[in-house]
């Protein structure tokens, strides 16, 4: 493929500098393919959930890289109530709260995402910012998201550890790990009842939040 054709394809697909794309093509097919998969999306967004954004102008769905959050209809529970099987557990809509915090962070500002194709879904995945604020880092900082991969950015690890120690967001609740929730939850409609997630907690394979007694021993933090 000639360098001129490579430039035309690169510009039409990813808006990257054509000379840079052509140089990568000289390095081999895999390097050029990765370049074409990369794209920059910016503009106003609609928040789908605590990790997913919809860019209506570009008709693109982008997930925040390296993090996961409760699905929109997932419930977590107040750890001050014991035992976990008690019907009196106070439900907390962790999915709705994660979405609300991301919306509060973005407000009506423009979002810029440096994204790549997500092979596991129809969405892109990338690092998204509002000005200088990294949205994934913000969600980790307030405890409404957790790491889903080993991130390159050490600040992500520090932010999650700080949120866990302070019992921010979902870390003050008892919550089923999100991949396990997605595998096991049958009803994922907006009418999902908290009791359904209590039932899943009874049969959990893993847990990401602290045991109830451990959570209750922690000092209250009022410095956020």
N, C-alpha and C positions, 0 to 999 in steps of 0.2 A: 504493500500500500504506500503510495507516495506521501511525502510530508504535507503537500497541499491538501489532499483529501483528508488526511488525519486532522489537520487544522479545522477544516469545515465541520467534520463530525464532532470534534471536541467542543467547538463553540455552540453548535446546535443542541448538544445534549447537556453539557455541564457548565457552560459559560466560563471555562478556564482559559488561560492564556494559551494560544495555539502553539507557540514555539515550545512552551514547556511540555505540552501534551505530546508534541512530535518527538522531543528529546526522550520522553519516557517510552514512546513506541520503539525507539531505537534500542532501548534496554530489554525489550522482549514483550510478548503478548500479555503476560500477567500484569506487568506494571501499567501498561496502557489501559487494560480492562479496569483496573482499580481506579484509575484517573477518571474514566468515563462514568463510573458509578458514583463519583462524588459530585455533590451539588450544593449550592448555597440557596437557601430559601429565606425570604424576609417579608415582613408585613404584619398586618393585624391577624390575630388568631382567635379561634374558639377553643376553649379548653374542654377536652373530652373526658379526661380523668386526671389523676395525679401525676401521670407521666407521659401523656399523649396530647399533642396539639394538632389542630386542623387549620391549614392555611386555605381559606376559601378562594382567594384570588388565583392561586396556583393549583387548587384542588389536590393538595398533598397532605398526607398524614405523617407526622414526625413524632417518634418516641424519643424521650431523653435517654441518652446513652448511659450505661453503667448503673442505672437505678431501677428499682421496682417499687410499686406502691399498691395498696389495697385496690382491688377492682371496685368500680363505682357502687355495686350493691353488696359489697362485703361488710360484715360486722366484726367488731372486736368488743371486748368486755372489760368492765371496770374491775381491776384486780383487788379492790378493797372488799369485794364480796367473795365468800368461800362457801362451799367448795365450787369447783368449776361446773359441776353438774347441777348446781342449785338453780331452780327456775327463776329465782329473784335476781340473778345477775343483771347489772345495769348495762344495756347495750350501748355501744358507741359506734356511730356510722363512719368507720375509718376511711372508707372509700369516698364518701361525700365530703368529709373534712379535708382529705388530701386534695381533692379537686378544688374545694373552696380556697385553700391556701395558695394553690398555684394561680388561680384567678386573681386573688388579692395581690399577689406579687406582680403579675403582668399588668393588671388593670386594663387600660386602653392603649398601652404602649406598643410600639412595633417590636417584633421578635425577629432575631436573626439566628438561623440554624446552619451550621456546617455539617452536612449529613451525608450518609452513604446508604446504599440499598441494604435493607434488613432481609437477609435470606430466609428468615423464619416467618415472614408476614408480608403483607402488601405495603407496609409502612416503611418510611425511611427511619434511620436512627442517627442521632447526632447530638452535638453539643449546642445548646440553645442559650441565647443571652438576651436580656433586656438591658441595653446600654452595656455597662461593665459587669452586670450581675449574672452569674452562671446559675441558670434555673435548677439544674440538678443539684448543685452545691447548696442552693437555698432550701430545697426540699429535704436534703439530708440534715441540714443544720437545725431545722425545726422539728425533725423527727417524723415527718409524714412520708418518708421514703427510706428504703434501705438499699445497700449495695447489691447488685445482681451479678457483678463480675469483679475481678480484681482490677481496679482502675489504675491507669497510668498516673493519675493525679493524686498525690499523697494527701492533698487537702480534703479529698472526699473521705478518706479513711478517718482522718482527724475529726471531721464534722460528724460522721456517724458515731464515732466513739464518744464524743462530747454529748451528743443528743441522748445516747443510751445511758450514760452516767447520770445525766440530769433528768432522765425519765420524761423527755419531751415527746409530744405527739403520740404515735402508736406505741412508743416504748414505755408508756405508763399504762398500757392496756395489755390484755391477754389476747393474742391474735394468731391465727393460723398462717403458716408460711404461704405466701401468695401462689407459688407454683403448685403446691399441694392443694390449695383451695380451688384453683382452676381445674385441676384434674378430677376433683371429687364433687364439686358443686354441680348439681343437676339443674336446679332452677336458678337462672342468672338474670331473671327479669327484675324490673324496678320494684315489684311487689314482694321481693324476697323478705322473709321474716327472720328476726334474730335467732329464733329457736333452731332454724336450720343450721346455723353456724355453731351453735352450742353442740348440736349432734356431731358435727364434723370434728370439733375439739375433743370430744370423747374418744374418737377413733384416730386421733392424730398420729402420724408417723414421726413428725419432728416438731420442735417448737423453737421459735425465734425470740420470744419475749420471756422475761424472767418469771420464775414461779411466783405465785401470789404472795407467799410470806416474804420472799426476798424483796418484792416490789414494795410491800408495806413497810419494810424496815428503812427504806431510803428516806433521807431528809427531804422535806419539801423545798423546791427551788422557786424563788419568786424574782429572779433577776433577769428573766427574758423580756 
